[in-house]
């Protein structure tokens, strides 16, 4: 665990440095991105599967295990995930202009929060 702590700290430090010195992309990302590509990507996103399995096994299966109940709650979980993704996307679009105007300050603040994480890990 001690070795992994330092490896993790080094990785977070690397991320902090890259975030601090990064600049917004000047390319037009709209050409390569599409709704269909993003939609298809969700079917190979492991985090979505882990979220569903964890939510079902941690909160639903211990109380009810009939197929209709599991199907209902999986639809509820999928709906919550969809709402969260749409909210995340919408807020990203709303703050994009602000970020592009103040990216240097925002990136420095984000990098400093990562450095604070390292400090907490190594204390």
Number of C-alpha atoms within 10 A of each C-alpha: 6 7 8 9 13 14 12 13 20 13 13 17 18 13 15 22 17 13 19 18 11 13 12 9 8 6 7 8 9 7 7 7 10 10 8 8 10 10 10 10 10 12 10 10 10 9 10 14 13 11 13 17 13 12 15 18 13 11 12 15 14 9 9 11 13 9 9 10 13 16 13 11 18 17 13 12 16 15 12 12 15 12 12 12 12 12 12 12 11 11 11 12 11 11 10 12 11 11 15 13 10 11 17 17 12 16 20 17 15 16 22 17 13 20 18 11 14 20 11 10 12 10 5
